[in-house]
Amino acid sequence: MDNKLKLFSEEEKDQNKKRTIFWFIFFLITFIAQVWPGYLIANRVYPLVLGMPFSMFWIALWIIILFIGLLIKFNQEHKEFK
Amino acid sequence: MSASVTVLLVVAFYLVIVLFTGIRAGVKRDKGIQEYVAASGNLNLFVMYFLMGGAIFSAFAFLGGPGWAFSRGAASFYIMAYCAFGLIPWLVWGTKAYRMARRYNYVTQAELVSDRFESKGLSALMAVVSILAFIQYIALQLKGMAYVLNVTTDGLIPFWLGALIAYAIVAIYVLTSGVRGVAWTNVLQGLFMLIMAWILGLWLPFKFHGGIGPMFQKIAEMKPTHLLIGAPQMSWTAFSTAVLVSVLGFTMWPHLFMKAYTTESEKTLKRTITLYPTFAIFIVPVLFIGFSGIGVVDPSSLGAADQILPTMVTKLGLSPFWLGVIAAGTLAAAMSSSDTITHGAASVYTMDFHKKVINSDIGDKEAVKVTRIAVVVFTAIAYYIAVFGGQSLVALLLGAYGSIVQFFPLVFATFFWPRATKQGAIWGLLAGVIVNTYFSVFTSSPLGVHAGIWGLIVNTIVMVVVSLATEPHDEEHVNKFVEQSRVPVD
Protein backbone atom coordinates (compact mmCIF):
# COMPACT_ATOMS: atom_id res chain seq x y z
CA MET A 1 0.00 0.00 0.00
CA ASP A 2 1.43 3.39 -0.85
CA ASN A 3 1.32 6.38 1.49
CA LYS A 4 -0.48 8.79 -0.78
CA LEU A 5 -3.68 10.71 -0.27
CA LYS A 6 -6.45 9.52 -2.54
CA LEU A 7 -8.35 12.71 -3.30
CA PHE A 8 -9.73 11.55 -6.63
CA SER A 9 -10.39 8.08 -7.93
CA GLU A 10 -8.20 6.95 -10.83
CA GLU A 11 -11.05 6.82 -13.30
CA GLU A 12 -12.36 10.24 -12.35
CA LYS A 13 -13.09 12.25 -15.45
CA ASP A 14 -10.90 15.28 -16.04
CA GLN A 15 -13.96 17.45 -16.35
CA ASN A 16 -15.15 16.39 -12.89
CA LYS A 17 -11.73 16.91 -11.37
CA LYS A 18 -11.62 20.42 -12.78
CA ARG A 19 -15.07 21.16 -11.46
CA THR A 20 -14.20 19.95 -7.98
CA ILE A 21 -11.06 22.06 -7.94
CA PHE A 22 -12.99 25.07 -9.20
CA TRP A 23 -15.55 24.82 -6.42
CA PHE A 24 -12.88 24.21 -3.84
CA ILE A 25 -11.17 27.43 -4.90
CA PHE A 26 -14.49 29.24 -4.91
CA PHE A 27 -15.20 28.20 -1.33
CA LEU A 28 -11.65 29.03 -0.31
CA ILE A 29 -12.00 32.55 -1.71
CA THR A 30 -15.33 33.13 0.03
CA PHE A 31 -13.73 31.90 3.24
CA ILE A 32 -10.64 34.10 3.00
CA ALA A 33 -12.83 37.11 2.27
CA GLN A 34 -14.41 36.75 5.69
CA VAL A 35 -11.27 36.30 7.76
CA TRP A 36 -7.74 37.63 7.71
CA PRO A 37 -6.37 38.68 5.22
CA GLY A 38 -9.35 39.13 2.90
CA TYR A 39 -11.51 40.87 5.47
CA LEU A 40 -8.87 43.55 6.09
CA ILE A 41 -10.11 45.66 3.23
CA ALA A 42 -13.63 45.77 4.60
CA ASN A 43 -12.83 46.43 8.23
CA ARG A 44 -14.43 49.85 8.45
CA VAL A 45 -17.68 51.39 9.65
CA TYR A 46 -18.49 53.58 6.63
CA PRO A 47 -20.16 53.54 4.24
CA LEU A 48 -23.26 52.20 5.95
CA VAL A 49 -25.11 49.87 3.60
CA LEU A 50 -28.75 49.07 4.39
CA GLY A 51 -28.02 50.70 7.74
CA MET A 52 -25.29 48.20 8.56
CA PRO A 53 -21.66 49.15 9.13
CA PHE A 54 -19.57 48.13 6.13
CA SER A 55 -17.77 45.50 8.20
CA MET A 56 -21.09 43.76 8.81
CA PHE A 57 -22.46 44.27 5.30
CA TRP A 58 -19.31 42.74 3.82
CA ILE A 59 -19.96 39.43 5.58
CA ALA A 60 -23.64 39.48 4.58
CA LEU A 61 -22.56 40.12 0.98
CA TRP A 62 -20.25 37.13 0.94
CA ILE A 63 -22.98 34.99 2.44
CA ILE A 64 -25.16 35.87 -0.51
CA ILE A 65 -22.33 35.16 -2.95
CA LEU A 66 -21.84 31.80 -1.26
CA PHE A 67 -25.55 31.05 -1.56
CA ILE A 68 -25.65 31.90 -5.24
CA GLY A 69 -22.57 29.75 -5.82
CA LEU A 70 -24.23 26.84 -4.05
CA LEU A 71 -27.35 27.20 -6.21
CA ILE A 72 -25.26 27.15 -9.36
CA LYS A 73 -23.33 24.13 -8.16
CA PHE A 74 -26.51 22.24 -7.31
CA ASN A 75 -27.94 23.02 -10.72
CA GLN A 76 -24.78 21.91 -12.41
CA GLU A 77 -25.01 18.57 -10.67
CA HIS A 78 -28.69 17.95 -10.87
CA LYS A 79 -29.76 19.86 -13.94
CA GLU A 80 -32.92 21.17 -12.30
CA PHE A 81 -33.57 22.71 -8.88
CA LYS A 82 -37.01 21.79 -7.61
CA MET B 1 -53.27 38.76 37.61
CA SER B 2 -49.67 39.86 37.92
CA ALA B 3 -47.70 40.44 34.76
CA SER B 4 -45.20 37.75 35.55
CA VAL B 5 -47.88 35.15 35.97
CA THR B 6 -49.36 36.05 32.57
CA VAL B 7 -45.97 35.65 30.94
CA LEU B 8 -45.63 32.31 32.59
CA LEU B 9 -49.03 31.11 31.41
CA VAL B 10 -48.29 32.06 27.81
CA VAL B 11 -45.00 30.23 27.99
CA ALA B 12 -46.65 27.23 29.60
CA PHE B 13 -49.25 27.11 26.84
CA TYR B 14 -46.50 27.21 24.23
CA LEU B 15 -44.56 24.45 25.94
CA VAL B 16 -47.66 22.28 25.92
CA ILE B 17 -48.00 22.76 22.16
CA VAL B 18 -44.35 21.81 21.67
CA LEU B 19 -44.73 18.78 23.87
CA PHE B 20 -47.82 17.69 21.98
CA THR B 21 -46.07 18.10 18.62
CA GLY B 22 -43.09 16.16 19.83
CA ILE B 23 -45.00 13.27 21.30
CA ARG B 24 -47.40 13.05 18.39
CA ALA B 25 -44.53 12.65 15.93
CA GLY B 26 -43.64 9.39 17.60
CA VAL B 27 -47.13 7.93 17.55
CA LYS B 28 -47.74 4.99 15.16
CA ARG B 29 -44.09 4.70 14.34
CA ASP B 30 -41.89 1.66 14.56
CA LYS B 31 -40.32 1.45 18.01
CA GLY B 32 -36.84 0.23 17.14
CA ILE B 33 -33.47 1.94 17.29
CA GLN B 34 -33.33 2.72 13.53
CA GLU B 35 -36.45 4.83 13.88
CA TYR B 36 -35.40 6.34 17.21
CA VAL B 37 -31.97 7.40 16.03
CA ALA B 38 -32.42 7.99 12.29
CA ALA B 39 -36.16 8.39 11.66
CA SER B 40 -35.83 5.31 9.44
CA GLY B 41 -34.04 7.55 6.95
CA ASN B 42 -37.00 9.25 5.38
CA LEU B 43 -37.11 12.94 6.32
CA ASN B 44 -37.99 15.34 3.48
CA LEU B 45 -36.48 18.75 2.58
CA PHE B 46 -38.87 20.90 4.59
CA VAL B 47 -38.19 18.93 7.76
CA MET B 48 -34.44 18.50 7.06
CA TYR B 49 -34.07 22.24 6.55
CA PHE B 50 -35.44 23.01 10.00
CA LEU B 51 -33.80 20.02 11.61
CA MET B 52 -30.38 21.28 10.51
CA GLY B 53 -31.36 24.88 11.08
CA GLY B 54 -32.25 24.05 14.65
CA ALA B 55 -28.54 23.72 15.24
CA ILE B 56 -28.20 27.43 14.55
CA PHE B 57 -31.48 28.51 16.09
CA SER B 58 -30.17 28.02 19.55
CA ALA B 59 -29.56 29.82 22.78
CA PHE B 60 -26.13 30.41 21.37
CA ALA B 61 -27.45 32.43 18.44
CA PHE B 62 -30.40 34.05 20.15
CA LEU B 63 -28.81 35.01 23.44
CA GLY B 64 -25.07 34.55 23.03
CA GLY B 65 -25.00 36.33 19.68
CA PRO B 66 -26.66 39.52 20.91
CA GLY B 67 -24.62 39.18 24.10
CA TRP B 68 -21.45 39.41 22.06
CA ALA B 69 -22.87 42.13 19.79
CA PHE B 70 -23.61 44.17 22.89
CA SER B 71 -20.32 43.59 24.67
CA ARG B 72 -17.84 42.79 21.90
CA GLY B 73 -19.29 44.38 18.81
CA ALA B 74 -17.84 43.20 15.51
CA ALA B 75 -16.47 40.04 17.14
CA SER B 76 -20.05 38.74 16.90
CA PHE B 77 -19.79 38.77 13.10
CA TYR B 78 -17.81 35.55 13.33
CA ILE B 79 -21.16 33.88 14.02
CA MET B 80 -22.57 35.05 10.69
CA ALA B 81 -19.49 33.84 8.86
CA TYR B 82 -19.36 30.39 10.33
CA CYS B 83 -23.10 29.74 10.14
CA ALA B 84 -23.05 30.34 6.39
CA PHE B 85 -20.01 28.17 5.94
CA GLY B 86 -20.76 25.51 8.49
CA LEU B 87 -22.33 22.96 6.17
CA ILE B 88 -19.96 23.40 3.23
CA PRO B 89 -17.67 20.60 4.42
CA TRP B 90 -20.81 18.48 4.59
CA LEU B 91 -20.92 18.54 0.80
CA VAL B 92 -18.05 16.11 1.16
CA TRP B 93 -18.71 14.32 4.50
CA GLY B 94 -22.48 14.31 4.32
CA THR B 95 -22.78 12.70 0.92
CA LYS B 96 -20.06 10.15 1.67
CA ALA B 97 -21.49 9.29 5.09
CA TYR B 98 -24.96 8.94 3.56
CA ARG B 99 -23.75 6.58 0.83
CA MET B 100 -21.85 4.36 3.27
CA ALA B 101 -24.77 4.31 5.71
CA ARG B 102 -27.18 3.21 2.99
CA ARG B 103 -24.86 0.34 2.22
CA TYR B 104 -23.82 -0.65 5.73
CA ASN B 105 -26.60 0.61 8.03
CA TYR B 106 -24.64 2.95 10.26
CA VAL B 107 -26.64 5.22 12.54
CA THR B 108 -23.83 7.18 14.19
CA GLN B 109 -20.62 8.93 13.15
CA ALA B 110 -18.40 6.71 15.30
CA GLU B 111 -19.88 3.57 13.75
CA LEU B 112 -18.60 4.67 10.37
CA VAL B 113 -15.17 5.76 11.62
CA SER B 114 -14.58 2.83 13.96
CA ASP B 115 -15.59 0.41 11.23
CA ARG B 116 -12.99 1.93 8.92
CA PHE B 117 -10.33 1.81 11.65
CA GLU B 118 -11.51 -1.56 12.94
CA SER B 119 -11.34 -0.41 16.53
CA LYS B 120 -13.90 -0.56 19.32
CA GLY B 121 -11.54 1.47 21.48
CA LEU B 122 -11.70 4.30 18.99
CA SER B 123 -15.48 4.20 19.09
CA ALA B 124 -15.50 4.43 22.87
CA LEU B 125 -12.96 7.25 22.82
CA MET B 126 -14.99 9.22 20.28
CA ALA B 127 -18.07 8.65 22.39
CA VAL B 128 -16.38 10.03 25.50
CA VAL B 129 -15.05 13.12 23.71
CA SER B 130 -18.43 13.74 22.08
CA ILE B 131 -20.39 13.37 25.28
CA LEU B 132 -18.15 15.77 27.19
CA ALA B 133 -18.56 18.35 24.45
CA PHE B 134 -22.29 17.70 24.26
CA ILE B 135 -22.72 18.25 27.96
CA GLN B 136 -21.11 21.69 27.63
CA TYR B 137 -23.40 22.47 24.74
CA ILE B 138 -26.49 21.36 26.66
CA ALA B 139 -25.38 23.44 29.66
CA LEU B 140 -25.21 26.45 27.36
CA GLN B 141 -28.80 25.93 26.22
CA LEU B 142 -30.05 25.39 29.75
CA LYS B 143 -28.39 28.61 30.87
CA GLY B 144 -30.06 30.42 28.02
CA MET B 145 -33.48 29.05 28.86
CA ALA B 146 -33.05 29.94 32.50
CA TYR B 147 -32.07 33.53 31.61
CA VAL B 148 -35.17 33.94 29.49
CA LEU B 149 -37.60 32.62 32.05
CA ASN B 150 -35.92 34.54 34.83
CA VAL B 151 -35.75 37.94 33.13
CA THR B 152 -39.16 37.90 31.46
CA THR B 153 -40.97 36.93 34.63
CA ASP B 154 -39.07 39.62 36.45
CA GLY B 155 -37.38 37.11 38.70
CA LEU B 156 -40.54 35.16 39.57
CA ILE B 157 -38.93 32.03 38.17
CA PRO B 158 -35.52 31.63 39.75
CA PHE B 159 -32.68 30.60 37.47
CA TRP B 160 -32.50 27.02 38.71
CA LEU B 161 -36.20 26.43 38.21
CA GLY B 162 -36.34 27.92 34.74
CA ALA B 163 -33.60 25.60 33.57
CA LEU B 164 -35.37 22.64 35.11
CA ILE B 165 -38.78 23.30 33.57
CA ALA B 166 -37.66 23.87 30.00
CA TYR B 167 -35.38 20.91 30.18
CA ALA B 168 -38.03 18.59 31.48
CA ILE B 169 -40.16 19.35 28.42
CA VAL B 170 -37.31 18.57 26.03
CA ALA B 171 -36.42 15.39 27.87
CA ILE B 172 -40.00 14.19 27.66
CA TYR B 173 -40.42 14.40 23.93
CA VAL B 174 -36.88 13.17 23.24
CA LEU B 175 -37.64 10.20 25.45
CA THR B 176 -40.87 9.40 23.65
CA SER B 177 -40.20 10.16 20.04
CA GLY B 178 -36.52 10.16 19.26
CA VAL B 179 -35.30 12.14 16.31
CA ARG B 180 -38.64 12.40 14.55
CA GLY B 181 -40.03 14.29 17.55
CA VAL B 182 -36.94 16.45 17.42
CA ALA B 183 -37.41 17.17 13.73
CA TRP B 184 -41.05 18.18 13.92
CA THR B 185 -40.67 20.36 16.99
CA ASN B 186 -37.75 22.02 15.21
CA VAL B 187 -40.03 22.90 12.33
CA LEU B 188 -42.48 24.51 14.71
CA GLN B 189 -39.82 26.33 16.71
CA GLY B 190 -37.78 27.30 13.67
CA LEU B 191 -40.70 29.04 12.03
CA PHE B 192 -41.49 30.78 15.28
CA MET B 193 -37.93 32.00 15.71
CA LEU B 194 -37.51 33.19 12.16
CA ILE B 195 -40.55 35.40 12.54
CA MET B 196 -39.51 36.67 15.95
CA ALA B 197 -35.94 37.42 14.89
CA TRP B 198 -37.02 39.65 12.04
CA ILE B 199 -39.71 41.43 14.03
CA LEU B 200 -37.57 42.17 17.07
CA GLY B 201 -34.43 42.74 15.04
CA LEU B 202 -36.08 45.53 13.09
CA TRP B 203 -38.34 46.91 15.79
CA LEU B 204 -35.80 47.40 18.59
CA PRO B 205 -33.38 49.57 16.57
CA PHE B 206 -36.25 51.72 15.35
CA LYS B 207 -37.83 52.08 18.75
CA PHE B 208 -34.69 52.98 20.65
CA HIS B 209 -32.52 54.67 18.03
CA GLY B 210 -34.73 55.76 15.18
CA GLY B 211 -33.48 53.17 12.72
CA ILE B 212 -30.69 50.75 11.94
CA GLY B 213 -28.38 53.30 10.31
CA PRO B 214 -28.83 55.85 13.11
CA MET B 215 -28.21 53.10 15.68
CA PHE B 216 -24.87 52.18 14.15
CA GLN B 217 -23.91 55.79 13.70
CA LYS B 218 -24.47 56.41 17.38
CA ILE B 219 -22.38 53.36 18.27
CA ALA B 220 -19.61 54.49 15.93
CA GLU B 221 -19.57 57.86 17.66
CA MET B 222 -19.61 56.45 21.18
CA LYS B 223 -17.00 53.82 20.57
CA PRO B 224 -15.45 53.68 17.12
CA THR B 225 -13.64 50.37 17.60
CA HIS B 226 -16.80 48.53 18.59
CA LEU B 227 -17.77 47.85 14.99
CA LEU B 228 -14.33 46.82 13.82
CA ILE B 229 -12.32 43.61 14.06
CA GLY B 230 -9.02 43.86 15.84
CA ALA B 231 -8.10 44.65 19.41
CA PRO B 232 -9.88 45.41 21.69
CA GLN B 233 -12.93 43.62 20.25
CA MET B 234 -11.20 40.50 19.04
CA SER B 235 -7.76 40.16 17.51
CA TRP B 236 -7.51 39.15 13.85
CA THR B 237 -5.95 35.82 14.80
CA ALA B 238 -8.61 35.07 17.38
CA PHE B 239 -11.41 36.02 14.99
CA SER B 240 -10.04 34.12 12.00
CA THR B 241 -9.22 30.97 13.96
CA ALA B 242 -12.61 31.08 15.68
CA VAL B 243 -14.26 31.03 12.25
CA LEU B 244 -11.86 28.34 11.04
CA VAL B 245 -12.35 26.01 14.00
CA SER B 246 -16.12 26.47 13.79
CA VAL B 247 -16.30 25.76 10.07
CA LEU B 248 -14.06 22.69 10.30
CA GLY B 249 -15.79 21.55 13.46
CA PHE B 250 -19.45 22.25 12.65
CA THR B 251 -20.10 19.03 10.76
CA MET B 252 -17.86 17.06 13.08
CA TRP B 253 -20.48 17.37 15.81
CA PRO B 254 -21.80 13.84 15.96
CA HIS B 255 -25.41 14.95 16.20
CA LEU B 256 -25.08 16.97 12.98
CA PHE B 257 -22.86 14.47 11.20
CA MET B 258 -25.34 11.69 11.84
CA LYS B 259 -28.21 13.68 10.37
CA ALA B 260 -26.78 12.55 7.03
CA TYR B 261 -28.39 9.24 7.91
CA THR B 262 -31.86 10.68 8.43
CA THR B 263 -32.33 12.23 5.02
CA GLU B 264 -34.53 10.53 2.45
CA SER B 265 -32.08 11.02 -0.41
CA GLU B 266 -28.73 12.46 -1.41
CA LYS B 267 -30.46 15.16 -3.38
CA THR B 268 -32.39 16.33 -0.32
CA LEU B 269 -29.14 16.42 1.62
CA LYS B 270 -27.52 18.63 -1.00
CA ARG B 271 -30.56 20.88 -1.20
CA THR B 272 -30.45 21.34 2.56
CA ILE B 273 -26.79 22.39 2.35
CA THR B 274 -27.54 24.74 -0.53
CA LEU B 275 -30.25 26.49 1.44
CA TYR B 276 -28.25 26.71 4.64
CA PRO B 277 -26.74 30.20 4.14
CA THR B 278 -30.28 31.55 4.48
CA PHE B 279 -29.96 30.78 8.19
CA ALA B 280 -26.82 32.87 8.38
CA ILE B 281 -28.79 35.83 7.07
CA PHE B 282 -31.21 35.30 9.93
CA ILE B 283 -28.34 36.06 12.31
CA VAL B 284 -28.29 39.66 11.05
CA PRO B 285 -31.46 40.89 12.78
CA VAL B 286 -30.56 38.83 15.84
CA LEU B 287 -27.31 40.78 16.17
CA PHE B 288 -29.20 44.03 15.72
CA ILE B 289 -31.04 43.16 18.92
CA GLY B 290 -27.73 43.11 20.77
CA PHE B 291 -26.50 46.32 19.20
CA SER B 292 -29.73 48.08 20.06
CA GLY B 293 -28.88 47.71 23.74
CA ILE B 294 -25.84 49.96 23.48
CA GLY B 295 -26.53 53.29 25.07
CA VAL B 296 -29.85 51.99 26.35
CA VAL B 297 -28.87 49.36 28.87
CA ASP B 298 -26.08 49.92 31.32
CA PRO B 299 -23.72 46.93 31.07
CA SER B 300 -23.19 46.80 34.79
CA SER B 301 -26.92 46.31 35.36
CA LEU B 302 -26.85 43.00 33.56
CA GLY B 303 -25.83 39.81 35.30
CA ALA B 304 -24.29 38.74 32.03
CA ALA B 305 -24.17 40.25 28.53
CA ASP B 306 -26.09 37.17 27.39
CA GLN B 307 -29.19 38.56 29.10
CA ILE B 308 -29.37 41.49 26.71
CA LEU B 309 -32.15 40.10 24.54
CA PRO B 310 -34.71 39.40 27.27
CA THR B 311 -33.68 42.66 28.98
CA MET B 312 -34.29 44.73 25.83
CA VAL B 313 -37.58 43.01 25.28
CA THR B 314 -38.81 43.81 28.78
CA LYS B 315 -37.86 47.46 28.15
CA LEU B 316 -40.26 47.59 25.21
CA GLY B 317 -43.13 47.96 27.66
CA LEU B 318 -45.13 45.28 25.95
CA SER B 319 -48.19 43.71 27.43
CA PRO B 320 -47.32 40.61 29.45
CA PHE B 321 -49.04 38.52 26.81
CA TRP B 322 -46.60 39.59 24.09
CA LEU B 323 -43.74 39.34 26.50
CA GLY B 324 -44.81 35.76 27.09
CA VAL B 325 -44.90 35.13 23.35
CA ILE B 326 -41.37 36.43 22.93
CA ALA B 327 -40.14 34.49 25.93
CA ALA B 328 -41.64 31.39 24.34
CA GLY B 329 -39.87 32.16 21.06
CA THR B 330 -36.52 32.45 22.75
CA LEU B 331 -37.14 29.25 24.62
CA ALA B 332 -37.91 27.75 21.21
CA ALA B 333 -34.39 28.61 20.14
CA ALA B 334 -32.77 26.88 23.06
CA MET B 335 -35.10 23.91 23.02
CA SER B 336 -34.69 23.19 19.35
CA SER B 337 -30.98 22.73 19.87
CA SER B 338 -31.16 20.98 23.21
CA ASP B 339 -33.36 18.28 21.79
CA THR B 340 -31.04 17.45 18.90
CA ILE B 341 -28.02 17.46 21.16
CA THR B 342 -29.64 15.43 23.92
CA HIS B 343 -30.89 12.90 21.44
CA GLY B 344 -27.46 12.82 19.80
CA ALA B 345 -25.58 12.41 23.06
CA ALA B 346 -27.80 9.58 24.23
CA SER B 347 -27.60 7.80 20.86
CA VAL B 348 -23.84 8.11 20.82
CA TYR B 349 -23.63 6.66 24.30
CA THR B 350 -25.77 3.66 23.41
CA MET B 351 -24.35 2.86 19.99
CA ASP B 352 -20.74 3.92 20.32
CA PHE B 353 -19.93 3.21 23.93
CA HIS B 354 -22.42 0.85 25.52
CA LYS B 355 -22.79 -1.48 22.55
CA LYS B 356 -19.08 -1.60 21.85
CA VAL B 357 -17.62 -1.78 25.30
CA ILE B 358 -20.31 -2.90 27.75
CA ASN B 359 -22.78 -5.21 26.08
CA SER B 360 -22.58 -5.91 22.36
CA ASP B 361 -25.52 -8.31 22.29
CA ILE B 362 -28.03 -5.78 23.46
CA GLY B 363 -31.40 -6.13 21.80
CA ASP B 364 -33.19 -3.38 19.98
CA LYS B 365 -35.69 -2.56 22.71
CA GLU B 366 -33.02 -2.71 25.40
CA ALA B 367 -30.94 -0.30 23.35
CA VAL B 368 -33.73 2.23 23.27
CA LYS B 369 -34.10 1.85 27.04
CA VAL B 370 -30.38 2.44 27.64
CA THR B 371 -30.59 5.52 25.44
CA ARG B 372 -33.39 6.88 27.52
CA ILE B 373 -31.45 6.44 30.74
CA ALA B 374 -28.51 8.21 29.15
CA VAL B 375 -30.81 11.11 28.27
CA VAL B 376 -31.71 11.59 31.89
CA VAL B 377 -28.15 11.23 33.23
CA PHE B 378 -26.49 13.62 30.77
CA THR B 379 -29.11 16.30 31.20
CA ALA B 380 -28.66 16.10 34.94
CA ILE B 381 -24.92 16.72 34.63
CA ALA B 382 -25.46 19.56 32.17
CA TYR B 383 -28.03 21.07 34.48
CA TYR B 384 -25.50 21.10 37.29
CA ILE B 385 -22.93 22.88 35.09
CA ALA B 386 -25.52 25.38 33.85
CA VAL B 387 -26.54 26.37 37.32
CA PHE B 388 -23.12 26.35 38.98
CA GLY B 389 -20.69 27.17 36.13
CA GLY B 390 -19.79 30.74 35.25
CA GLN B 391 -18.82 31.10 31.59
CA SER B 392 -20.57 33.08 28.87
CA LEU B 393 -22.65 31.16 26.34
CA VAL B 394 -20.28 31.82 23.45
CA ALA B 395 -17.23 30.86 25.52
CA LEU B 396 -18.89 27.56 26.45
CA LEU B 397 -19.50 26.73 22.84
CA LEU B 398 -16.14 27.77 21.44
CA GLY B 399 -14.53 25.58 24.07
CA ALA B 400 -16.63 22.58 23.06
CA TYR B 401 -15.75 23.15 19.40
CA GLY B 402 -12.09 22.73 20.18
CA SER B 403 -12.70 19.14 21.28
CA ILE B 404 -15.07 18.23 18.48
CA VAL B 405 -12.86 19.55 15.69
CA GLN B 406 -10.35 16.83 16.66
CA PHE B 407 -12.51 14.37 14.72
CA PHE B 408 -11.66 16.14 11.49
CA PRO B 409 -8.42 14.26 10.71
CA LEU B 410 -10.19 10.95 11.44
CA VAL B 411 -13.04 11.65 9.06
CA PHE B 412 -10.70 13.01 6.41
CA ALA B 413 -8.48 9.95 6.65
CA THR B 414 -11.50 7.62 6.46
CA PHE B 415 -12.38 8.90 3.01
CA PHE B 416 -9.06 10.07 1.60
CA TRP B 417 -6.07 8.33 3.23
CA PRO B 418 -5.98 4.53 3.17
CA ARG B 419 -2.62 4.42 4.92
CA ALA B 420 -4.04 5.78 8.20
CA THR B 421 -4.02 3.13 10.92
CA LYS B 422 -6.06 2.71 14.08
CA GLN B 423 -3.10 3.50 16.29
CA GLY B 424 -2.54 6.70 14.33
CA ALA B 425 -6.18 7.60 14.71
CA ILE B 426 -6.36 6.93 18.44
CA TRP B 427 -3.08 8.64 19.35
CA GLY B 428 -3.83 11.57 17.09
CA LEU B 429 -7.23 12.07 18.66
CA LEU B 430 -5.85 11.80 22.19
CA ALA B 431 -3.04 14.21 21.44
CA GLY B 432 -5.41 16.73 19.90
CA VAL B 433 -7.85 16.59 22.77
CA ILE B 434 -5.09 16.92 25.37
CA VAL B 435 -3.54 19.93 23.63
CA ASN B 436 -6.94 21.56 23.20
CA THR B 437 -7.87 21.00 26.84
CA TYR B 438 -4.50 22.28 28.05
CA PHE B 439 -4.76 25.51 26.07
CA SER B 440 -8.43 26.06 26.95
CA VAL B 441 -8.51 25.23 30.61
CA PHE B 442 -5.06 25.54 32.09
CA THR B 443 -3.44 28.36 30.23
CA SER B 444 -4.31 30.77 27.46
CA SER B 445 -3.77 29.74 23.89
CA PRO B 446 -0.48 30.88 22.29
CA LEU B 447 -0.62 33.73 19.74
CA GLY B 448 -4.35 34.14 20.29
CA VAL B 449 -5.00 31.20 18.03
CA HIS B 450 -7.97 29.09 19.08
CA ALA B 451 -6.86 26.15 21.22
CA GLY B 452 -8.64 23.72 18.91
CA ILE B 453 -6.40 24.71 16.03
CA TRP B 454 -3.25 23.86 18.00
CA GLY B 455 -4.91 20.57 18.89
CA LEU B 456 -5.67 19.96 15.24
CA ILE B 457 -2.09 20.55 14.18
CA VAL B 458 -0.67 18.21 16.81
CA ASN B 459 -3.43 15.70 16.07
CA THR B 460 -2.61 15.57 12.37
CA ILE B 461 1.13 15.27 12.91
CA VAL B 462 0.72 12.47 15.45
CA MET B 463 -1.77 10.64 13.26
CA VAL B 464 0.53 10.76 10.24
CA VAL B 465 3.70 9.78 12.11
CA VAL B 466 2.09 6.94 14.07
CA SER B 467 0.23 5.63 11.03
CA LEU B 468 3.39 5.45 8.95
CA ALA B 469 5.12 3.67 11.80
CA THR B 470 2.43 1.00 12.21
CA GLU B 471 1.03 -1.81 10.06
CA PRO B 472 -1.44 -0.67 7.42
CA HIS B 473 -4.93 -2.14 7.48
CA ASP B 474 -6.19 -4.64 4.95
CA GLU B 475 -6.10 -2.80 1.64
CA GLU B 476 -9.45 -3.99 0.40
CA HIS B 477 -11.17 -2.99 3.63
CA VAL B 478 -9.90 0.59 3.73
CA ASN B 479 -10.30 1.13 0.02
CA LYS B 480 -13.94 0.21 0.40
CA PHE B 481 -14.42 3.48 2.29
CA VAL B 482 -12.44 5.55 -0.16
CA GLU B 483 -14.03 4.12 -3.27
CA GLN B 484 -17.62 3.28 -2.36
CA SER B 485 -18.17 6.70 -0.82
CA ARG B 486 -17.54 8.17 -4.26
CA VAL B 487 -20.45 6.23 -5.75
CA PRO B 488 -24.00 7.51 -5.25
CA VAL B 489 -26.68 5.07 -4.12
CA ASP B 490 -29.61 7.00 -5.53
Chai-1 contact restraints between the chains, C-beta under 6 A:
chainA,res_idxA,chainB,res_idxB,connection_type,confidence,min_distance_angstrom,max_distance_angstrom,comment,restraint_id
A,M1,B,P472,contact,1.0,0.0,6.0,A-B,restraint_1
A,M1,B,E475,contact,1.0,0.0,6.0,A-B,restraint_2
A,N3,B,R419,contact,1.0,0.0,6.0,A-B,restraint_3
A,L5,B,F416,contact,1.0,0.0,6.0,A-B,restraint_4
A,L5,B,W417,contact,1.0,0.0,6.0,A-B,restraint_5
A,K6,B,F416,contact,1.0,0.0,6.0,A-B,restraint_6
A,K6,B,V482,contact,1.0,0.0,6.0,A-B,restraint_7
A,L7,B,F416,contact,1.0,0.0,6.0,A-B,restraint_8
A,S9,B,R486,contact,1.0,0.0,6.0,A-B,restraint_9
A,F27,B,I88,contact,1.0,0.0,6.0,A-B,restraint_10
A,Q34,B,A81,contact,1.0,0.0,6.0,A-B,restraint_11
A,V35,B,S240,contact,1.0,0.0,6.0,A-B,restraint_12
A,V35,B,V243,contact,1.0,0.0,6.0,A-B,restraint_13
A,W36,B,W236,contact,1.0,0.0,6.0,A-B,restraint_14
A,W36,B,S240,contact,1.0,0.0,6.0,A-B,restraint_15
A,N43,B,L228,contact,1.0,0.0,6.0,A-B,restraint_16
A,N43,B,I229,contact,1.0,0.0,6.0,A-B,restraint_17
A,V45,B,A220,contact,1.0,0.0,6.0,A-B,restraint_18
A,V45,B,L227,contact,1.0,0.0,6.0,A-B,restraint_19
A,L48,B,G213,contact,1.0,0.0,6.0,A-B,restraint_20
A,G51,B,I212,contact,1.0,0.0,6.0,A-B,restraint_21
A,G51,B,G213,contact,1.0,0.0,6.0,A-B,restraint_22
A,P53,B,F216,contact,1.0,0.0,6.0,A-B,restraint_23
A,P53,B,L227,contact,1.0,0.0,6.0,A-B,restraint_24
A,S55,B,A74,contact,1.0,0.0,6.0,A-B,restraint_25
A,S55,B,L227,contact,1.0,0.0,6.0,A-B,restraint_26
A,S55,B,L228,contact,1.0,0.0,6.0,A-B,restraint_27
A,M56,B,F77,contact,1.0,0.0,6.0,A-B,restraint_28
A,I59,B,F77,contact,1.0,0.0,6.0,A-B,restraint_29
A,I59,B,M80,contact,1.0,0.0,6.0,A-B,restraint_30
A,I59,B,A81,contact,1.0,0.0,6.0,A-B,restraint_31
A,I63,B,A84,contact,1.0,0.0,6.0,A-B,restraint_32
A,I63,B,P277,contact,1.0,0.0,6.0,A-B,restraint_33
A,I63,B,A280,contact,1.0,0.0,6.0,A-B,restraint_34
A,L66,B,A84,contact,1.0,0.0,6.0,A-B,restraint_35
A,L66,B,P277,contact,1.0,0.0,6.0,A-B,restraint_36
A,F67,B,P277,contact,1.0,0.0,6.0,A-B,restraint_37
A,L70,B,T274,contact,1.0,0.0,6.0,A-B,restraint_38
A,F74,B,K270,contact,1.0,0.0,6.0,A-B,restraint_39
A,F74,B,T274,contact,1.0,0.0,6.0,A-B,restraint_40
